Amino acid sequence: MRRPVGCAQYDKVARDASGLQADRRGAHRCYDCPRTQAARALEMDPALSLAHTRGHVAAKAPFFSYLFENTVKPAKKRTKRPAAATTARAKSKGLTPEERGALKEHIGALKSEPRSSRAGIADGERAVLAKIATFPQPDRVMGERLHAIITGTGPTLSARTWYGMPAYAKDGSVICFFQSAQMFKTRYVTLGFSDKAHLDDGNMWPTAFALQELTPAEEARIAALVKRAMG
């Protein structure tokens, strides 16, 4: 058995078998050495201060002072997250009221979609006109004009509402749509095209356009875009 470091009583106790106790791992316990005395003091009184125990052991065995300094560390205090950061993170999660409203309208439109294609076209047209009628002025007039331009340019496109927006589809896939400024609180009406639209132009091309006023120039450009998007 190796002589324990810092145990000044080992030679004496080694000659007296009654002074040793073997544990399951084969370690020894010397009841007269400072190491065992400090351990027993902590077992008997867990609230014993670390500073007092460290001083008591250091006075008798410098080696154990080294052990306390390098192995026994005070528990780290948990820092509370600032309330402002928690609130900001909570606000960033989830959909906005406008987005929730658009999603709700889309789900309602899917549930009420008729099985008959002919009835679906008629119902989609009525739904789009009813949606445009809810636009505030001057968005309502612009929406009615956009509806006329798109349906006039692409008579094969079927009108429908898409996430609460008037939209126009080809073979069941939405090609283009527009939204009022009030819907997402923007300062302009938005005309957008989906990824099904054939507007590719090199490696980068626009898919949404801001509209503040419709003049003959804008109307001609919109008609050309719709025609090109249909492919």
LINUR-V103041 format. One record per pair of residues at least 12 apart in sequence whose C-alpha atoms are under 10 Angstrom apart, sorted by the first residue. I is the first residue (numbers start at 1). J is the second residue. D is the distance in whole Angstrom. If there is no record, write none. Layout:
I;J;D
I;J;D
This chain:
1;14;10
1;26;9
1;27;9
1;28;9
2;27;10
2;28;10
3;28;10
4;27;10
4;28;9
4;29;10
4;30;10
5;35;10
5;61;9
5;63;8
5;64;9
6;33;8
6;34;8
6;35;8
6;60;9
6;61;6
6;62;8
6;63;6
6;64;8
7;30;8
7;32;9
7;33;6
7;34;7
7;35;8
7;36;9
7;60;10
7;61;8
7;63;10
8;30;10
8;32;9
8;33;7
8;34;9
8;60;10
8;61;9
9;30;8
9;31;9
9;32;7
9;33;6
9;34;9
10;29;10
10;30;7
10;31;10
10;32;9
10;33;8
12;32;10
13;29;10
13;30;7
13;31;9
13;32;8
13;33;10
14;30;9
19;31;7
19;32;9
33;60;9
33;61;9
34;56;9
34;57;6
34;58;9
34;59;9
34;60;6
34;61;7
34;64;9
35;57;7
35;60;9
35;61;8
35;63;9
35;64;7
37;56;10
37;57;9
38;53;7
38;54;9
38;56;8
38;57;7
38;64;9
39;53;9
39;57;10
41;53;8
50;68;9
50;72;9
50;73;10
50;74;9
51;68;10
53;65;9
53;68;9
54;66;9
54;67;9
54;68;7
54;69;8
96;184;10
97;184;9
98;164;10
98;182;10
98;183;7
98;184;6
98;185;9
99;163;9
99;164;10
99;183;9
99;184;8
100;163;9
101;163;8
101;164;8
101;183;9
102;162;8
102;163;5
102;164;5
102;165;8
102;183;9
102;184;10
103;162;9
103;163;5
103;164;7
104;163;8
104;164;8
105;161;8
105;162;8
105;163;6
105;164;5
105;165;9
106;161;7
106;162;6
106;163;4
106;164;6
106;165;9
107;162;9
107;163;8
107;164;10
108;163;9
108;164;10
109;124;9
109;127;9
109;160;9
109;161;7
109;162;8
109;163;8
109;164;9
110;161;10
110;162;9
110;163;10
113;160;10
117;158;10
120;158;9
120;159;9
120;160;9
121;157;9
121;158;6
121;159;7
121;160;8
122;158;9
122;159;9
122;160;9
123;159;9
123;160;8
124;158;7
124;159;5
124;160;4
124;161;7
124;166;9
124;167;9
124;168;9
125;147;10
125;158;8
125;159;5
125;160;6
125;161;9
125;166;9
125;167;10
125;168;10
126;159;9
126;160;8
126;161;10
127;159;8
127;160;7
127;161;7
127;164;10
127;165;10
127;166;8
128;143;10
128;144;10
128;147;9
128;159;7
128;160;6
128;161;6
128;162;9
128;164;9
128;165;8
128;166;5
128;167;8
128;168;9
129;143;9
129;144;8
129;147;8
129;159;9
129;160;9
129;161;10
129;166;8
130;161;10
130;166;10
131;143;9
131;160;10
131;161;8
131;164;8
131;165;8
131;166;7
132;144;7
132;147;9
132;165;9
132;166;7
132;179;9
132;180;9
134;180;10
135;179;9
135;180;7
135;181;9
135;182;8
135;183;9
136;180;8
136;181;9
136;182;8
137;180;10
138;180;10
138;181;10
138;189;10
138;212;9
138;213;9
139;179;9
139;180;6
139;181;7
139;182;9
139;188;9
139;189;7
139;211;10
139;212;9
139;213;9
140;180;8
141;214;10
142;180;9
142;189;8
142;211;9
142;212;9
142;213;8
142;214;7
143;166;9
143;178;8
143;179;8
143;180;8
143;189;9
143;191;10
145;214;8
145;219;9
146;166;10
146;177;10
146;178;8
146;191;9
146;214;9
146;219;8
146;222;8
146;223;9
147;159;9
147;166;8
147;167;9
147;168;9
147;177;10
147;178;9
149;219;7
149;220;9
149;222;8
149;223;6
149;226;9
150;167;10
150;168;8
150;176;9
150;177;10
150;219;10
150;222;8
150;223;7
150;224;10
150;225;10
150;226;7
150;227;9
151;168;8
151;223;10
151;226;9
152;223;9
153;222;9
153;223;6
153;224;8
153;225;10
153;226;7
153;227;6
153;230;10
154;168;9
154;169;10
154;170;9
154;223;9
154;226;7
154;227;7
154;229;10
154;230;8
156;168;10
156;169;9
156;170;7
156;171;9
156;230;10
157;169;5
157;170;5
157;171;8
157;172;9
157;173;10
157;174;9
157;175;9
157;176;10
157;230;9
158;170;7
158;171;8
158;172;8
158;173;10
158;174;9
158;175;10
159;174;9
159;176;10
159;177;9
160;174;9
160;177;9
161;174;10
161;177;9
162;174;8
162;176;10
162;177;8
162;178;10
163;179;10
164;178;10
164;179;8
164;183;9
165;177;7
165;178;6
165;179;6
165;180;8
165;183;9
166;178;6
166;179;7
166;180;10
167;179;9
167;191;10
167;192;9
167;193;9
168;193;10
168;226;10
169;194;10
169;196;9
169;197;10
169;230;9
170;196;9
170;197;10
170;230;8
173;194;9
173;195;10
173;196;7
173;197;9
174;193;8
174;194;7
174;195;9
174;196;7
174;197;8
175;192;9
175;193;6
175;194;5
175;195;8
175;196;6
175;197;5
175;198;9
175;226;8
175;229;7
175;230;7
176;191;7
176;192;6
176;193;4
176;194;6
176;195;9
176;196;9
176;197;7
176;207;9
176;208;9
176;225;10
176;226;8
176;229;8
176;230;9
177;190;8
177;191;6
177;192;5
177;193;6
177;194;8
177;208;9
178;190;5
178;191;4
178;192;6
178;193;9
178;208;9
178;209;9
178;210;10
178;211;10
179;191;7
179;192;8
180;211;10
181;210;10
181;211;9
181;212;9
186;210;10
187;210;9
187;211;9
187;212;8
188;209;9
188;210;6
188;211;6
188;212;5
188;213;9
189;209;8
189;210;6
189;211;5
189;212;6
189;213;9
190;208;7
190;209;6
190;210;5
190;211;6
190;212;9
191;207;8
191;208;6
191;209;5
191;210;6
191;211;7
191;222;9
192;206;9
192;207;6
192;208;4
192;209;6
192;210;9
193;206;9
193;207;5
193;208;6
193;209;9
193;225;9
193;226;9
193;229;8
194;207;7
194;208;9
194;229;9
195;207;8
195;229;10
196;229;8
196;230;9
196;231;10
197;225;9
197;226;8
197;227;10
197;228;8
197;229;4
197;230;6
197;231;7
198;225;9
198;226;9
198;227;9
198;228;6
198;229;4
198;230;6
198;231;6
199;225;8
199;226;9
199;227;10
199;228;7
199;229;6
199;230;9
199;231;8
200;228;10
200;229;9
209;222;10
